[in-house]
Every structure is written in C-alpha cells, then in structure tokens.
Amino acid sequence: MVPSLLKAGAFAGLASSVLAQAPAKSFKCGSTDLGNGVHVPGAIPKNLDEPLQHRLAFAGSDGMTVSWSSFNKQDTPTVWYGTSPDKLDQHATSKLSSTYPTSRTYNSHVKLTGLKPNTQYYYKVTGTNGYEAAYLPTFKFKTARAPGDDSPLTVATFADLGLMGEDGLSTATGPFGGSAHATLEPGETNTIQSLLSLADTYEFSIHVGDIGYADYSLKEAVQGLFGTDNATTQPTRQDVANHYECMSEQFFDQMRPITAQKPWMVSPGNHEANCDNGGTTDERANITYTDDWCLPGQTNFTWFSEHFKMPSYESNGRGNFWYSFDNGMVHFISLTAETDLGEGLTGPIENSTNNQNGPFGAYPNEQVDWLQKDLAAVDRNVTPWVVASIHRPWITSVEPDGLGYPAWQQAFERTLWENEVDLIQHGHVHTTELFQPQYNGTLDERGLDNPRAPLILVNGAAGHYDGLDEFPSDKRINGTLYANDQEFTWGRLTFHNRTHMSYELIASRNSSVVETWTLRRAHGETDDGHGSRGKKWCGRLKC
C-alpha cells in the first residue's frame, strides 16, 4: 500500500487536492504513469511495486548496497545478480523496506557481499519489468578496486546538486522570486546531463552534501514557479508535504541513469536536515513561514537516513554521518559538519527552532574520536592518498573577511593536518574555489609540489533552483588558486599513481574542461629533490 503523508489515508486526498488546484505551469505531483512502459519523473507508477530511483553505494572492499524506492512496501526486497547479464545466478535479500511520515514511497536496501574486486556485475531488483511497469534494462556496476591496487582511478565530485528542469534549476526563477545570480541559458546542459554524458570517464561519484533541494518546494511555490494564483502560492501543509516528496522523487528519477550503475557516495549537508521552509517570506501576502513548516520527513536527517545506506557498518562509523572506504590507492572519509562536533562544540543546525537535529553519536566526542582512530589505522603503503569530504567550508571568498574559527574547523582541521590528509573537499557555498594547501590560515610554501598541508576545494556549484552565490567584491581569500561564481560545474579527480593526483574542473553547460591542476605528494617515498620539505613543516605554527 502507498504510505500515508500527514495522516493515514491522506494520500488520495493529497493527490486530488493538487490536481484540483488552478493549473500550474509545471508541477508534476499527482500525475500517474499510463502503464505503457514509460515512467515520467515524479509521477506515480501504474504498478505500485515498480522499482524506482535505484542507487548504489560501496559496502566495504567486497560489497555493494543496492537501494531503490517503490510505492508499495516490499516484504522481502531481493537483488538478483551475476557477472553475465544473461545469467543472474546469485541473489541476496533483506527485510529493509521502510518509510517515514510524509513519504509517498518505501525505501528498500539490499547488501551484496563477497564480490570480486574491480569486477563488473549485472543486477535487477524486486518488481523489475512487472505488469504495466516501465521497462528497465538489466543494470550493471563495477566493484571497488582492492586496497593497494595502483592502477589510475577517476572519481566525479560535486556538491549542492538539486532538481533540474521546470520544477528546479531552469532558465528562470518564479515571477515573484526576483532574478537569480545565475540560471541556465537556453540550450545549455545541466550538471546531471553532463555527469551522464561523461559517465564512462569516472568510476563513481562523491556528493558532498545538499542533495536534491526538495525543501525548496515551498519557496518555489511562493515565488510563483508552479502558478501565480493564491491557491498555488499559498500552499497548505498537505501541499508542502506532497510537493517535497514529489520533488525528491523527480530528483532521484533524474539521477537514476547514473546512480543505478555508478556508486553514489553522499555526505550530509544542512539541507538534509534544517529544511528551507523556515524563513521563507511571501511579501505579496505578508506571510512569513517559520520552522514549524518543516515537516517530519524534512527534519533530523530523516529523508537522508531513509534513502541512503553508506558503509558505516564496515568502517565502524555512524549511519550516513561519518564513514570511510578504500578504493585502490585511496582512502575516502566522509564527515558531518552539522552535528556531533565534540565536547563543547555545537553543530550549526543542532538546536534549530522546532527542529532538533542530532546528535547521533553515543557520546559527544564519538565522531572526533572515530576520525582519529580511522586515520591512525590507514596504511599509507597500501592507500597513500587520503581524501576527506565535509559539507561546510572554513574558507571562502563569499566571506572574504573570514568565517572566524567555526566549530567544524575546530573539530576536524588539526586531526586532518596531523595525519597528512591530501585533499579536503567542501560544498555549501555555491561557487567553485580552489585554495593553496594550508593549515589554520598558514599557506604551505610548497604549493602543489609535495606540500605538507592539504589542498582545499570548494565545489558547491553543481546547481539548484536559485542558481549560484555571488562574490561580494573582488577581494579573494589569501591563497586562492581559482574562484568562479559564474559557472555551473563539477569536478573529476584522477589518482594517476602513488604520487600524482589531478583535479579537472568541468563546465556543466557543455562538459568541457575549464581548468586542470595537479598535486604531487611524495607519500613517504624518496623525494626527487624538486619539492623536498621537512617532515615537520608547520609554517609559522607551533607543531
């Protein structure tokens, strides 16, 4: 059965109420597929068992978690898989098929284990190609490379990626929303289209927080994106719940051509918890919406926890909040800047009005202690490269006078520096910025040639409804290597060997390479003399 939204039996009323509103320009909620073998993103399938929104995640070095959504609960979610598309001779099951208040769908998760490294598998899930369901191919994925495999590895990386098209990022905002700093130009491709067109050039993707922006649904309605009559610009709570879920479903449907075949490793951002409804203002009607319009599915990372299953069990982490995994030469770490920052530090959204977010650890220092233990256990002879993902940055030229010393920097930066992490990647700020390796504001004089400090990347420019952030002036943070507030982008990280990594900045509009930077790290090997440095480099700081 379809889960209820705000109360039992509310689904039919929600669908009919949306359909009964004055005609909207674009909003898809309430529409139903025809059962003709085609699924329309955001629509309700004719067959409620039809699997939708497939997404993959690594589950340790020899595992893969397959997740999907359906409008009916699945009693025994099942994945059939094998190394030939014509012989899916293995299967795995689970009992994980759950929902949450306001959701229209159930999320199923099945973990496949004992897989061979760097091997292509084919799979299908419960309900595939059922009666009146949309036709689906047999999907495929490639497993992680064994730790220590030193063959080149390329990864897509981005942050702050939202729904694309008429109900998200398009050529304009709603008529009552003013002008965004950047929107798509007619004929340009968006980031999802660019990621899909270049999918053969990377192994998997890392999404550094803020996923889908379904919580912009109230803002978009108020700004007239779905219609300009009062019934549309002043939605009810039921409408807000329905719109949020429908926009989420559209986003997952748009991502499926990528995420059904490429693992999608996600980090938590603020939009997975704090909801954008609080603070939305309808100036025309003199209405200010508060945090109590943030409905249950939008708070405390509920949506995020239900839809994704990251490898925290395999890495002794916590949910989707902090975890790690190895792939070839690289040890990847994901952290949360939103909560659980340690004794005496409060996450930026932990105590929001009417929206208690976290903490999730069993004790205040759990995440910080986990990070120290995880890094201490890394064998740099096996995985010389270490990359950390944290949604919020601690430097950005959007705040050229600095952010002070924010709590998440206090929680993590010294540990990352002491363990010689190579790259820290952020999002949150909707720009693209690359900073010279540094620690606590002190630039590493070696630059990109065997620095002691980590390279810092901010790439929150993947795009969502109201475009990009704008630099307030020409002033740039000291150590800025690149800064762009005009271009929707994503990045490609390539680990060429044990000592060289490159970052390619991709323009989403045409999938061209804007810039390329190469970082060299000796990683304990004998330096060639061109970038030698003392092991204890501390700049002006006391080690």
C-alpha positions as CSV (number, residue, x, y, z in Angstrom):
1,M,0.0,0.0,0.0
2,V,1.1,3.6,-0.5
3,P,2.3,5.1,2.8
4,S,0.3,8.0,4.3
5,L,1.7,11.5,4.3
6,L,0.4,13.6,7.1
7,K,-2.2,11.1,8.3
8,A,-3.5,7.7,7.4
9,G,-5.5,7.8,4.2
10,A,-4.3,11.2,3.2
11,F,-2.5,10.2,0.0
12,A,-5.6,10.2,-2.2
13,G,-6.7,13.5,-0.8
14,L,-3.3,15.0,-1.4
15,A,-3.2,13.8,-5.0
16,S,-6.7,15.0,-5.8
17,S,-6.1,18.4,-4.0
18,V,-3.1,19.1,-6.1
19,L,-4.9,18.2,-9.3
20,A,-7.8,20.4,-8.2
21,Q,-5.7,23.5,-7.8
22,A,-5.6,26.1,-10.5
23,P,-3.4,24.9,-13.4
24,A,0.3,25.0,-12.5
25,K,2.9,25.8,-15.1
26,S,4.9,22.7,-14.5
27,F,4.4,20.8,-11.3
28,K,4.2,17.1,-11.8
29,C,2.7,15.9,-8.4
30,G,-0.5,13.9,-8.7
31,S,0.1,12.6,-12.2
32,T,0.1,8.9,-12.8
33,D,2.0,6.9,-15.4
34,L,-0.1,5.3,-18.2
35,G,1.3,1.8,-17.8
36,N,2.7,2.0,-21.3
37,G,6.3,1.1,-20.4
38,V,7.4,4.6,-19.7
39,H,7.9,6.3,-16.3
40,V,7.6,10.1,-16.0
41,P,9.9,11.5,-13.3
42,G,7.9,12.4,-10.2
43,A,4.8,10.6,-11.4
44,I,3.1,7.7,-9.6
45,P,3.7,4.4,-11.4
46,K,0.7,2.4,-12.6
47,N,2.2,-0.6,-10.9
48,L,2.9,0.4,-7.3
49,D,5.6,-2.3,-6.9
50,E,7.6,-0.9,-9.8
51,P,11.2,-0.2,-8.6
52,L,12.3,3.4,-9.0
53,Q,15.2,5.7,-8.1
54,H,17.9,3.0,-8.0
55,R,21.1,4.0,-6.2
56,L,24.3,2.2,-5.3
57,A,26.9,2.5,-2.5
58,F,30.1,0.7,-1.8
59,A,29.8,-1.7,1.3
60,G,33.4,-2.3,2.2
61,S,36.0,-3.6,-0.2
62,D,33.9,-6.6,-1.4
63,G,30.4,-5.4,-1.1
64,M,27.7,-3.2,-2.7
65,T,24.4,-1.9,-1.3
66,V,21.6,-1.7,-3.8
67,S,18.8,0.7,-2.8
68,W,15.6,1.7,-4.6
69,S,12.1,3.1,-3.9
70,S,8.6,1.8,-4.6
71,F,5.1,3.0,-3.8
72,N,4.4,-0.4,-2.1
73,K,6.3,-1.9,0.7
74,Q,8.4,-4.9,-0.3
75,D,8.1,-7.8,2.1
76,T,11.4,-9.3,1.0
77,P,13.5,-7.0,-1.1
78,T,15.6,-9.1,-3.4
79,V,18.5,-8.4,-5.8
80,W,19.4,-11.0,-8.5
81,Y,23.0,-10.5,-9.8
82,G,25.9,-12.2,-11.6
83,T,28.8,-11.4,-13.9
84,S,26.8,-12.0,-17.0
85,P,23.6,-10.1,-18.0
86,D,22.2,-13.4,-19.2
87,K,23.0,-15.3,-16.0
88,L,21.9,-13.6,-12.8
89,D,22.7,-16.7,-10.8
90,Q,23.1,-15.2,-7.4
91,H,20.7,-13.4,-5.2
92,A,20.6,-11.5,-1.9
93,T,17.6,-10.4,0.3
94,S,16.8,-8.2,3.2
95,K,13.9,-7.1,5.3
96,L,14.7,-3.4,4.9
97,S,11.7,-1.7,3.2
98,S,10.7,1.3,5.3
99,T,9.0,4.7,5.1
100,Y,8.6,7.8,7.2
101,P,6.0,10.4,7.9
102,T,5.1,12.5,4.8
103,S,6.8,9.9,2.4
104,R,4.9,8.6,-0.6
105,T,7.3,5.7,-1.1
106,Y,9.1,2.9,0.7
107,N,12.9,2.6,0.5
108,S,14.4,-0.9,0.1
109,H,18.1,-1.7,0.7
110,V,19.9,-5.0,0.0
111,K,23.6,-5.6,0.6
112,L,25.6,-7.8,-1.7
113,T,28.8,-9.3,-0.2
114,G,31.7,-11.5,-1.2
115,L,32.1,-9.7,-4.5
116,K,35.2,-9.9,-6.6
117,P,37.3,-6.6,-6.7
118,N,37.2,-4.4,-9.8
119,T,34.7,-6.7,-11.5
120,Q,31.5,-5.8,-13.5
121,Y,28.3,-7.3,-12.2
122,Y,24.8,-7.1,-13.6
123,Y,21.6,-7.0,-11.5
124,K,17.9,-6.4,-11.2
125,V,15.7,-6.0,-8.2
126,T,12.2,-7.0,-7.0
127,G,9.4,-5.8,-9.3
128,T,11.6,-5.2,-12.4
129,N,9.5,-5.1,-15.6
130,G,6.3,-6.2,-13.9
131,Y,2.9,-5.8,-15.4
132,E,2.3,-2.1,-16.5
133,A,5.6,-1.1,-15.1
134,A,8.1,1.0,-17.1
135,Y,10.7,-1.2,-19.0
136,L,14.1,-1.3,-17.4
137,P,17.3,-2.8,-18.7
138,T,19.5,-5.1,-16.6
139,F,21.7,-2.6,-14.8
140,K,25.4,-3.1,-14.2
141,F,28.0,-1.8,-11.7
142,K,31.7,-2.3,-11.1
143,T,33.0,-3.1,-7.7
144,A,35.7,-1.3,-5.8
145,R,39.3,-1.9,-6.6
146,A,41.2,-3.9,-4.0
147,P,43.1,-1.7,-1.5
148,G,46.5,-1.1,-2.8
149,D,45.6,-1.5,-6.5
150,D,47.7,1.2,-8.0
151,S,46.0,1.5,-11.4
152,P,44.7,5.0,-12.2
153,L,41.3,5.8,-10.6
154,T,39.0,8.7,-11.6
155,V,36.1,9.9,-9.4
156,A,33.4,12.5,-10.1
157,T,32.9,15.0,-7.2
158,F,30.3,17.8,-6.7
159,A,28.1,19.3,-4.0
160,D,24.8,21.2,-3.7
161,L,23.2,19.5,-6.6
162,G,19.4,20.0,-6.9
163,L,16.5,19.1,-9.1
164,M,16.8,20.2,-12.7
165,G,14.2,21.3,-15.2
166,E,10.9,23.1,-14.9
167,D,10.5,22.3,-11.2
168,G,14.1,23.1,-10.3
169,L,17.1,24.8,-11.9
170,S,15.9,26.1,-15.2
171,T,16.2,29.3,-17.3
172,A,14.4,31.5,-14.7
173,T,13.1,31.5,-11.1
174,G,9.5,32.1,-10.3
175,P,8.0,35.5,-11.4
176,F,7.8,36.7,-7.7
177,G,11.3,35.5,-6.9
178,G,13.4,38.1,-8.5
179,S,16.5,37.3,-10.5
180,A,19.0,34.6,-9.5
181,H,22.7,35.3,-9.8
182,A,22.9,32.5,-12.4
183,T,20.5,30.3,-14.2
184,L,20.8,28.0,-17.2
185,E,21.0,29.6,-20.6
186,P,18.7,28.2,-23.3
187,G,20.4,25.2,-24.9
188,E,22.9,24.6,-22.1
189,T,23.1,21.2,-20.4
190,N,22.8,21.0,-16.6
191,T,25.1,19.1,-14.2
192,I,23.1,15.9,-14.2
193,Q,23.2,15.8,-18.0
194,S,26.9,16.5,-18.0
195,L,27.6,13.8,-15.5
196,L,25.6,11.3,-17.6
197,S,27.3,12.3,-20.8
198,L,30.7,11.7,-19.3
199,A,29.8,8.7,-17.1
200,D,32.3,6.5,-18.9
201,T,35.1,8.7,-17.7
202,Y,34.8,8.1,-13.9
203,E,34.2,5.1,-11.6
204,F,31.8,6.6,-9.0
205,S,30.7,9.9,-7.6
206,I,31.1,11.7,-4.3
207,H,28.3,14.1,-3.4
208,V,29.5,16.4,-0.6
209,G,26.1,17.3,0.8
210,D,22.9,19.2,-0.1
211,I,21.1,16.6,-2.2
212,G,18.1,17.4,-4.4
213,Y,16.8,20.6,-2.6
214,A,13.3,19.3,-2.4
215,D,12.9,21.6,0.7
216,Y,12.8,24.5,-1.8
217,S,9.3,23.4,-2.8
218,L,7.6,26.0,-0.5
219,K,9.9,28.8,-1.6
220,E,9.3,27.9,-5.3
221,A,5.5,27.9,-4.7
222,V,5.6,31.3,-3.0
223,Q,7.7,32.7,-5.9
224,G,5.1,31.6,-8.4
225,L,7.1,28.9,-10.2
226,F,4.1,26.5,-10.2
227,G,1.4,29.1,-10.8
228,T,0.5,32.6,-9.8
229,D,-2.9,32.2,-8.2
230,N,-3.3,32.4,-4.4
231,A,-4.2,28.7,-4.1
232,T,-0.8,27.8,-5.6
233,T,1.4,30.5,-4.0
234,Q,-0.1,29.9,-0.5
235,P,0.1,26.1,-0.2
236,T,-1.4,24.1,2.7
237,R,0.8,21.9,4.9
238,Q,-0.5,18.9,2.9
239,D,0.6,20.5,-0.3
240,V,4.0,21.2,1.2
241,A,4.4,17.6,2.3
242,N,3.3,16.3,-1.1
243,H,5.4,18.8,-3.1
244,Y,8.5,17.9,-1.1
245,E,8.2,14.2,-1.7
246,C,7.3,14.7,-5.4
247,M,10.3,16.9,-6.0
248,S,12.5,14.4,-4.2
249,E,11.2,11.6,-6.4
250,Q,11.8,13.7,-9.5
251,F,15.4,14.3,-8.5
252,F,16.1,10.6,-7.8
253,D,14.4,9.7,-11.1
254,Q,16.7,12.2,-12.9
255,M,19.8,10.7,-11.2
256,R,18.9,7.1,-11.8
257,P,20.6,6.7,-15.2
258,I,23.8,7.5,-13.3
259,T,23.2,6.1,-9.8
260,A,21.8,2.8,-10.9
261,Q,25.2,1.9,-12.4
262,K,27.7,4.2,-10.5
263,P,28.0,4.2,-6.7
264,W,26.8,7.5,-5.3
265,M,28.7,8.2,-2.0
266,V,27.0,11.0,-0.1
267,S,27.8,13.3,2.8
268,P,25.3,15.1,4.9
269,G,24.6,18.8,4.3
270,N,22.3,21.3,6.0
271,H,19.5,20.8,3.5
272,E,19.2,17.2,4.6
273,A,18.0,18.4,8.0
274,N,17.3,22.0,8.6
275,C,14.7,22.4,5.8
276,D,14.4,25.7,3.9
277,N,10.7,26.4,4.8
278,G,11.6,28.3,7.9
279,G,12.4,31.9,6.9
280,T,10.5,31.8,3.6
281,T,8.6,35.0,3.2
282,D,5.7,35.8,0.9
283,E,5.9,39.6,0.7
284,R,2.9,39.8,-1.5
285,A,0.6,38.2,1.1
286,N,2.7,39.4,4.1
287,I,3.2,35.8,5.3
288,T,6.4,34.6,7.0
289,Y,6.8,30.9,7.3
290,T,8.6,29.6,10.3
291,D,10.4,26.3,11.2
292,D,7.2,24.7,12.2
293,W,6.5,24.3,8.5
294,C,9.4,21.9,8.4
295,L,7.5,18.6,8.3
296,P,8.8,15.3,9.8
297,G,10.4,13.9,6.7
298,Q,12.4,17.1,6.3
299,T,13.9,17.3,9.8
300,N,16.7,15.5,11.7
301,F,18.1,13.9,8.5
302,T,15.0,11.6,8.3
303,W,14.9,11.7,4.4
304,F,18.6,11.3,4.2
305,S,18.8,8.3,6.6
306,E,15.9,6.5,4.8
307,H,17.1,6.9,1.3
308,F,20.9,6.1,1.6
309,K,22.9,3.4,3.3
310,M,26.6,4.3,3.4
311,P,29.4,1.9,4.6
312,S,29.4,3.0,8.3
313,Y,29.0,-0.6,9.5
314,E,32.1,-1.7,7.5
315,S,34.1,1.3,8.8
316,N,32.8,1.5,12.4
317,G,31.2,4.8,11.6
318,R,27.7,6.1,12.3
319,G,24.8,5.9,9.8
320,N,25.4,8.1,6.8
321,F,27.0,10.7,9.0
322,W,30.7,9.6,9.3
323,Y,32.2,6.6,7.5
324,S,35.1,5.7,5.3
325,F,36.0,3.3,2.5
326,D,39.0,2.3,0.4
327,N,39.2,2.1,-3.4
328,G,42.5,1.3,-5.0
329,M,45.2,3.8,-3.8
330,V,42.7,6.0,-2.0
331,H,41.2,6.1,1.5
332,F,38.0,8.2,1.4
333,I,36.5,9.8,4.5
334,S,33.1,11.4,4.9
335,L,32.2,13.6,8.0
336,T,29.3,15.8,9.1
337,A,29.8,19.4,10.0
338,E,26.2,19.8,11.1
339,T,26.2,17.9,14.4
340,D,28.4,15.8,16.7
341,L,31.4,18.1,16.7
342,G,32.7,17.1,20.1
343,E,32.6,18.3,23.7
344,G,31.9,22.0,24.0
345,L,31.2,22.5,20.3
346,T,27.6,22.8,18.9
347,G,26.8,22.0,15.3
348,P,25.4,24.8,13.2
349,I,21.9,23.3,13.0
350,E,21.8,21.1,16.1
351,N,19.5,23.5,18.0
352,S,17.2,25.0,15.4
353,T,13.8,26.2,16.5
354,N,11.2,23.4,16.3
355,N,13.8,21.2,14.6
356,Q,16.3,19.3,16.9
357,N,19.0,17.8,14.6
358,G,21.2,15.2,16.3
359,P,23.4,14.5,18.0
360,F,23.7,10.9,16.7
361,G,26.8,9.6,18.5
362,A,26.6,7.6,21.7
363,Y,28.7,10.3,23.4
364,P,29.7,13.8,22.4
365,N,33.2,13.0,21.0
366,E,32.3,9.9,19.1
367,Q,32.8,11.4,15.6
368,V,36.1,13.2,16.5
369,D,37.4,10.0,18.2
370,W,36.3,7.9,15.2
371,L,38.2,10.2,12.8
372,Q,41.4,9.9,14.8
373,K,41.1,6.1,15.0
374,D,40.2,5.8,11.4
375,L,43.2,7.9,10.2
376,A,45.6,6.1,12.6
377,A,44.6,2.8,11.0
378,V,45.3,3.9,7.4
379,D,48.3,2.1,5.9
380,R,49.8,4.7,3.6
381,N,51.9,2.0,1.9
382,V,48.6,0.5,0.8
383,T,46.4,3.6,0.3
384,P,48.8,6.5,0.1
385,W,46.1,9.0,-0.8
386,V,43.5,10.2,1.8
387,V,40.6,12.4,0.8
388,A,38.1,13.9,3.3
389,S,34.6,15.3,2.5
390,I,33.0,17.9,4.8
391,H,30.0,19.8,3.5
392,R,30.7,23.2,5.2
393,P,34.0,25.0,4.3
394,W,36.0,27.1,6.7
395,I,37.3,29.4,4.0
396,T,35.5,31.0,1.1
397,S,35.7,34.3,-0.8
398,V,31.9,34.7,-0.4
399,E,33.1,35.7,3.1
400,P,36.4,37.4,2.2
401,D,36.9,38.7,5.7
402,G,36.8,35.1,7.0
403,L,34.4,32.9,8.9
404,G,36.3,33.2,12.1
405,Y,37.2,29.8,13.5
406,P,34.0,27.8,13.0
407,A,33.2,24.8,15.2
408,W,33.6,22.3,12.4
409,Q,37.1,23.6,11.7
410,Q,37.9,23.4,15.4
411,A,36.6,19.8,15.4
412,F,38.5,18.4,12.4
413,E,41.2,20.5,10.9
414,R,44.1,19.7,13.2
415,T,43.4,15.9,13.0
416,L,43.3,16.1,9.2
417,W,46.6,18.0,9.1
418,E,48.4,15.9,11.6
419,N,47.6,12.8,9.6
420,E,48.7,14.5,6.3
421,V,45.3,14.2,4.5
422,D,45.9,15.2,0.9
423,L,42.6,16.8,-0.1
424,I,39.7,18.3,1.8
425,Q,36.6,18.9,-0.3
426,H,33.6,21.1,0.7
427,G,30.3,22.4,-0.7
428,H,27.7,24.6,0.9
429,V,28.9,27.8,-0.8
430,H,27.5,27.8,-4.3
431,T,30.8,28.7,-6.1
432,T,33.9,26.9,-7.3
433,E,37.1,27.7,-5.3
434,L,40.4,26.0,-5.0
435,F,42.9,27.1,-2.3
436,Q,46.6,26.6,-1.9
437,P,47.4,23.9,0.7
438,Q,47.2,25.4,4.1
439,Y,46.6,24.8,7.8
440,N,44.8,27.3,10.0
441,G,45.3,30.1,7.6
442,T,49.0,29.5,7.1
443,L,49.9,28.7,3.5
444,D,52.2,25.8,2.7
445,E,55.1,27.4,0.8
446,R,55.4,24.2,-1.4
447,G,52.2,24.9,-3.1
448,L,51.1,21.9,-5.2
449,D,54.6,20.4,-5.2
450,N,54.7,18.0,-2.3
451,P,53.0,20.2,0.4
452,R,52.6,19.1,4.0
453,A,49.2,20.7,4.3
454,P,46.0,19.6,2.5
455,L,44.7,21.1,-0.8
456,I,41.3,22.6,-0.2
457,L,38.5,22.5,-2.7
458,V,35.0,24.1,-2.6
459,N,32.7,22.9,-5.3
460,G,29.1,23.8,-4.4
461,A,28.4,25.0,-7.9
462,A,26.5,21.9,-9.3
463,G,23.3,24.0,-9.4
464,H,19.9,24.2,-7.8
465,Y,16.7,26.3,-8.1
466,D,18.1,29.8,-7.4
467,G,21.5,29.5,-9.1
468,L,24.9,30.4,-7.7
469,D,26.2,32.5,-4.9
470,E,27.9,35.8,-5.8
471,F,31.3,37.1,-4.5
472,P,30.5,40.4,-2.7
473,S,33.7,42.0,-4.1
474,D,36.9,41.4,-5.9
475,K,38.6,40.5,-2.7
476,R,39.8,36.9,-2.5
477,I,41.0,34.8,0.4
478,N,44.8,34.6,0.6
479,G,46.0,31.5,-1.2
480,T,43.1,31.4,-3.7
481,L,44.2,29.4,-6.8
482,Y,40.9,29.7,-8.6
483,A,37.5,31.3,-7.9
484,N,34.4,31.3,-10.1
485,D,30.8,32.4,-9.3
486,Q,29.5,32.4,-12.9
487,E,29.7,28.7,-14.0
488,F,27.8,25.6,-13.0
489,T,30.5,23.0,-12.5
490,W,31.5,19.6,-11.2
491,G,34.9,18.0,-10.8
492,R,36.9,14.9,-11.8
493,L,39.6,13.7,-9.5
494,T,42.2,11.3,-11.1
495,F,44.7,9.5,-9.0
496,H,47.3,8.7,-11.6
497,N,49.7,6.8,-9.4
498,R,51.0,6.9,-5.8
499,T,52.4,10.4,-6.1
500,H,50.3,12.4,-8.6
501,M,46.6,13.4,-8.5
502,S,44.9,15.9,-10.8
503,Y,41.6,17.8,-10.5
504,E,39.7,18.7,-13.6
505,L,37.0,21.3,-13.4
506,I,34.1,20.5,-15.8
507,A,31.7,23.1,-17.1
508,S,28.3,21.6,-16.9
509,R,26.9,23.6,-19.8
510,N,29.0,21.8,-22.4
511,S,31.1,19.3,-20.5
512,S,34.3,21.0,-21.4
513,V,37.4,21.1,-19.1
514,V,37.8,24.6,-17.7
515,E,41.0,24.1,-15.8
516,T,43.3,21.3,-14.6
517,W,45.5,21.3,-11.5
518,T,48.0,18.5,-10.5
519,L,49.1,17.8,-6.9
520,R,52.2,15.9,-6.2
521,R,52.7,14.2,-2.8
522,A,55.8,12.1,-2.1
523,H,53.9,10.0,0.4
524,G,57.0,8.8,2.2
525,E,58.8,7.9,-0.9
526,T,62.3,9.4,-1.6
527,D,61.7,12.8,-3.0
528,D,63.3,13.7,-6.3
529,G,64.7,17.0,-4.9
530,H,62.3,19.3,-6.7
531,G,59.8,19.6,-3.8
532,S,61.6,18.4,-0.7
533,R,60.3,19.5,2.6
534,G,60.9,18.8,6.2
535,K,58.6,16.1,7.7
536,K,57.6,18.6,10.4
537,W,56.6,21.5,8.2
538,C,54.4,23.8,10.3
539,G,54.7,27.1,8.6
540,R,54.5,29.8,11.2
541,L,52.7,27.5,13.6
542,K,54.0,25.6,16.6
543,C,54.0,21.9,15.7
